[in-house]
Amino acid sequence: MTDPAGSGPAPVRILVCDDHVVVRAGLLALLDSAPGIEVAGEAGTGEEALALAARLAPDVVLMDLQLGEGIDGVETTRRLTQAEEAGGTAPHVLVLTTYDTDADITRAIEAGATGYLLKAERPEELFAAIHAAAEGRTALSGPVASRVMANMRSPRPSLTDRERDILAQLATGLGNREIARALFISEATVKTHLRRIYDKLGVDTRAGAVAVAKERRLLP
């Protein structure tokens, strides 16, 4: 990116999306002091981020995962990045969150996020990640990179979305009938999915499935 005036690289235009007003204000103040970064706008919901991104065309969207009511950060990321697949232009999405579970990381990356950073990072690391994301380069926090590498060496069981839903309900202590009601499916369907979950996790009990899921961070 080059400044139209020819005075050097243009600043990275960034849209900040975080539902916590105080956190968002802190990020804006921090980014205002960052070299080569210009805050184009701020959003408190996923829907607002989508609307602003379409109007402001930022280079990077700094995205929180948990956004309260409405669509979450993963779904917002997916919709933002789909614009490019449709032949349009899309911003790069850099996730900035406190959540570092395998499930969150995987969902965000599969949705099209360019990078995944934790809020505990130093400001310099955040600034560097923003510039990297603007160039389409992957930016990962150290702990996140370690998890990604560990999963590549020892891949997690591949569960379907429905299996993940049932596993999450299982972890709350619900029985088959309650799970069926919660997910609007039959008990027979629940039992079928449970057998598949047990096979994939290498267990034969409900407690074993939950224990392995927590150990391998398969639950959100």
C-alpha angles and dihedrals in degrees: 000000000000130000109249088227089061094237094125140286115352115241119261107257110220136190116205118212117187128134095214108088095203093048091047092050090051092051092049092051090048094048093048087066095047119107115242095009127111122188107227096181149321134240134191098196138037092245091053091049091054092050094046094045090055091050102037101034096212121193093227134020113208100212132196115204101219111057104165115233120013127028117348129234094268094054090044089052091050093052093046094051094044089070089073092049088054090057098263132105122275133188121240112253121222112190115218112185147135092235118095104167118136090242093055093045093048094047093050095048092045088052089059105265112162093207144007121213133175121229090236090072120115116256091248090057091050092050092049091049092052092053090046092050091049088059092048094252121141115254119190133171113243095252091047093050089050091053092048091051092046091052091050090054093044109021118212120240110275107241124184120236090255092050089051090050092052092045090052091051090046090055090059090059099253121153125230094268093051092047091051091052093046093051097035094239134116125270089241090058090050090052092049092052092046091056090052091047091050091050093049094047095042095237136117104203138062092238090050092052092052092046093051092044091054092045092052093039094239093144121083 
